[in-house]
Amino acid sequence: MSRMLRIGDWQRPFPPGSSAQLPELSGQSRARGFPCCLRMETDCNPMELPNNTGFEEDSDYRDFEGTDVKDMRLEAEAVVNDVLFAVSNMFVSKTLPCAEDVAYINVETRERNRYCLELTEAGLRVVAYDFDQTDDRLQTPYHETVYSLLDSLSPAYREVFGNALLQRLEALKKESQS
């Protein structure tokens, strides 16, 4: 039985003898199915693998080099696109540094409260109560999804998101009845 690696809309078989498992999406990505944050899990310690696994020589698998590297700026832009309709303003910070492992998102809720959010593999958390700021003294919990974080910060977000979800469900119901 051949196991498949799925990235985006195409699939490739794992190399024969590989102990890799199907990749999992990180917290926020899992909720959206966003493929940029695939992470490879293995059944064994990579240090125990023989030096010559044959993987490097097989040209069919060369394009998988670096698939475990995440670009948090892309992830942050996807987060913004997911919930922009339910907040007053939201954008990826152009002032604070984005890297492969961290990005910052500015959000203004419908209640006009401003936050700077940090996005990492651990999730999202508030790092300041204004745009383009970080406060190292602020110790806020991580949220696995932007939905959870905004739900805890903004009752108006919760209402707008709930109404949008209800409208979508009603549209699907009408579509299935016709």
N, C-alpha and C positions, 0 to 999 in steps of 0.2 A: 504494500500500500504506500503510495507516494504522498508525502505531505507537501502542501503548497504554501508558499509565502505570498500574501496578497498585499500589494502596494498600489493604492489608487484603483484603477480599473483593470489592471493586468496582473497575472499570476506567473510565478516561476516555481518549479520544484526545488526543494532543498537538495543540496548535494548528497549523494549516497553516503550512508554511514554517519550523517550529521546527527548530532544530538539536540539540535535546536528545536524549539517549540514554536507554534504559530505566534507571531508578535501580538502584543497587546497595545491598545491605545491608552495613553495617560489619561488621568481624570477628566479634564475639560474636553479633550479630544474624543474620549469615549462617548461622551454625551452627544457630540455632534457627528461622530464618525469621521472626523478630520484626519487625513492620513499622514500629516507631516510629523506627527510625534510617535512614530513606531519605535518600539524598543524591543530588542531581541533578548529573549530569555534562553538560557541554556541549562541542560540537565547536569552539567559537570563544571568543574573549575577549569577555566581556559588554560591555566598553567599546567594542567595535567595532559593536555592534548599533545600529540606528537608534533614536532616541528614541521613535517611535511604531510599535510592532510590532503593534498591534491586540490584544495579549494582555489589556491592562487593560480594554478595552471589552467583551470577550466574557464575559458573566456565567457561562457554563458553566465557565470556568477560574478564576474568582475564588477558589474554595475552596482552591486550591493555594497561596495566599499563605502563606509561612512553613513550607512542608513540609520545608525543609532544616534547620529548627531542631530540635535533639534535646533531649529531656528526660532527662538522665542518671539522675534519681531513678527514673523509670519503667523505664529499662533496668536499673538496679541491682536493682530489685524482681524483675524477670524473671530476672536472673542468680541471685538467691537462690532463687527458686522452682524453678529448673532443677536445683540440686544440693543442696538442703537435706537430702534423704534420705541423702546420703553423707557428711555432716559432723556433728559434735556440735551445733554451733550456728552460725547465720549470719543476719545481719540488716543492713539499711541503717542507717547511723549517723544518730542523731537529734541528736548533739552537733556533729559536723563539718558545715560548710555544704555543701549540695548546690546545684548551679546547672545551667544548661543544658549546660555543658561538662564538669562533673565531679561525681562522687558518690563516697561512701566506704562501704565494706562491711566489717563486722566478721565474722570467721570464726574458729571454733574447730574445729580438726581432731579426728579421733577419737583422735589421740595427745595431745590436750589442749594443743596449741600454739595460741596466739592470734596473729592477724594483723589489721592494718587494711589494706584494699586500696583503691587509688585506681582508679576507672573513668573513662576518658576516651576520646576517639575513637581514641587510639593503642592502647588495650587496657586490660588490668588489670595492676597491679603492687603489690607489697608496699611500703607506706610506713611501717609500724611493726610492732613485735612485741608489740603489745597493742591492746586495743580503743580506739577513739576517739582515736587518737594519730597524729601525723605526725612524721617525723624527716627534715628536709631533707638531712641528711648521708647518708642511706641511698640508695644508687644501685642499685636492682634493675631487672632487665630487664622490659620489657613483654611480656605474653602476649596473643596474639590472642583466646584463649578462656579462660573460667573453668576448663574441663576441663584445659587445658594447665597452667595455673597450679597448680591443686590437685594434678594429677598430679606436678608437681615438688616440692610441699611435703609430701605425705602418702601414704605407701605404703598406709595403711588406706583412704584415699579410692579409690585405684586399685583395690584389691581389691573394695570395696563396689560401685563403679561397674561394674567388669568383671562381677561376679556379677549385677547388675541387668540389664546388657546381655545376658548369657547367658540369663537367665530370660525376657526379652522375646523373644529369638530363638527359644527353645524353644516359647513360647506361640504365636508366629506360625507355626512349623512345624506344630504340632498343629492350629491353625486352618485352615491350608491343606490338611491331609490329611483333614479331615472335610467 
